[in-house]
Structure formats: C-alpha cells, structure tokens
Amino acid sequence: MSENSDAAAAVEAILEEFDDYLALQCGRSAHTRRAYLGDLRSLFDFLAERGSGLETLSLPVLRSWLATSAGAGAARTTLARRTSSVKAFTAWATRRGLLAGDPAARLQVPKAHRTLPAVLRQDQALAAMSAAKSGAEQGDPLALRDRLIVELLYATGIRVSELCGLDVDDIDSSHRLVRVLGKGNKQRTAPFGQPAAEALRAWLSDGRPALATAESGPALLLGARGRRLDVRQARTVVHQTVAAVDGAPDMGPHGLRHSAATHLLEGGADLRVVQELLGHSSLATTQLYTHVAVARLRAVHDQAHPRA
C-alpha cells in the first residue's frame, strides 16, 4: 500500500471515530453528520494538496481553507457550517490527544445571512389541508397517509425527520399529543388539533393496516412497500400538495414548519411557547418568525391602509 493510501485510510479511521462520537454522545442526526464529515473531508483534501496532514493544522491554515472555499463560491451559510464542523472536530481531536492544542478555538463562525423564510398565508395553508383531505376521500391508503403527513407537519411544526421517526406509540390520541425525539435526542411534546386527529384515525384504521408488512415494525408512517416512510418521500408529498394551491410558493416540509410557527405568532402565541413547540435550543432562532409576522403585517398595511 502506498504512503498516500495509508494516509487516506488513517483519515477515514479518524473520521469514522468522530462520526461515532457525533452520533452516540452528541445525538447528531445522520443528515448533520454527513454534512460535518463532508466538510472535514474537504479540509483534509486541502491539507493533502499542500503535502501536510492533521498535525500541521493551525488557525492560519483553517482561515486559508475557509477563504479558499469562499473563493470557490461557497455561500455564507456553507462557510458558517464548515466553521462549526471544524470547531467540533478539533475540540474532539484535542481531547483525544490527536492535536496538541485546539487550533479552531479562536476561529469565528461567519454570520450567515438569514433571509425570511417563505410561508403560506393562512388561507393557503387551509387550502392545502383541504386538498389533501379531498384526495383521501376515496380511502386510498397512500392518500390517507399523505393527508396525515401534511396535517401533522402543519399542526405541530415538527421537523420532517422527526415526523418520519415517529412510532405508533408516540401518539397519544386521547389527549391529541405527539411525543417527538428532536435534535440532541431531546424529547418534547407537541399538541395537534381535531383535523389532524381525524386524519390520524383514518390512517390507523384504514390506511396503515393496508400497507403494513412484517418489516413495518412500530413505524407510524409507511411507504408503499410497508417500510418506514423516508424523508425524501415525505418531502415529495408536501411539494405536490402545496403546488396544487393557487399562488402558493414552492414549499417542502420545512416551509410548513415555518408557516405553523408564523401562524401561531400571528394568532398571539407566546414566543417561548413557540420555541418549546418547535424544539429550538435558542430563542434567537424562534425570533426569526416574529420578523416574518411583522413583515407580513407591513405588507397588508401597505396594500390596505389609505395612508400607508
């Protein structure tokens, strides 16, 4: 085996161990771990191109890597994530004794430009739910499932990964509550209303039994072959449902989450309650939706007030 092959194998071994740490001790999702490892492979490729390795990592080298990424067209959100990735890695590597000191300790995360998320108007959200309900009236199992997907996402504001991870026992039908395992393996409870409860009853009585197989296990939502529904399928369902609404922006599950949060705040919900419902660790993240609500209020005022 060549020296380069040995070095590449050593890097992969380190990244595999770091991946285990992210999964088992930090509770990071598979999506986050893939992003972090992709960032770190980019860093190690950058080092290899310069004939160096982990032992040469320093603050100037990290800044050079980020500058090279920016020069290649990386967005500020990507640069911010790459900074977070490498800071998590070097802190871990220092504790493991792989680095003598943490070179990223003073590396600052670039502030990502935060755009206001696209949200549905309340009438558009209701139209999307109505379309899903109409599609399920014939009792087709997949249509019953699709109705439940959009109803639960909009009713609870949960993430699509959280939705697809739900088991039947995570639903408390009598109290209309769903138990969610969120980021960092943190549990929270989210309520849902009567329309989502109706969609749930129809799915559990007529939809799920028609699709369930020995491979279904406890999964609440199933694909056409009876296995647990994956995130890509759920995204497709939401995109198609919202696309049927006149004038609605192109939107996936995260857009329904944005819409749910915005409509709660427009209805007078307390910001900290919304933070708890969404599973945000920082109130600053939830506050973004107050800007959305104010922006929508301003747009209505500008259109409707005679002295706007």
TABEL-V322350 format. One line per field, one symbol per residue. phi: phi as a letter, one per 40 degrees, with the letter a starting at -180 (. if undefined). psi: psi as a letter, one per 20 degrees, with the letter a starting at -180 (. if undefined). Layout:
BEGIN
phi=???
psi=???
END
This chain:
BEGIN
phi=.cccccccccccccccccccccccbbgccccccccccccccccccdcccbgbadcccacccccccccccccchcccccccccccccccccccccccgcbcacccdbccccccccccccbcccccccccccccccccccgcdcccccccdccccccbgcccccdcccbdccbbccbfbbcbbccgfccabbcbccdccccccccccbccdcbcbcccfcdcbbcccgcdccccccccdcdccccccdgcccabdccccdcdccccccchccdcccdcccgccbcccccdcccccccccccccccbccbc
psi=prhhhggghgghgghgghggghghhikqrhgggggghgghhgghggghhjkrahijprghgghgghhggghjjprhhghgghghghggghgghghijhqhroijhjpppppqpoqpqpqqrhhhghhghhghghhjhijpghhgghghghggghhhjrqhhgghiqrhiipnhhjlqpppobqkkpqrppqqagghhghgggghhhgghhiqahihbjpgpqahjirpprhgggggggghghhippiqqppahhhhgggggghghhjjqqghghgggikphphhghhhhhhggghhggggghhhpik.
END
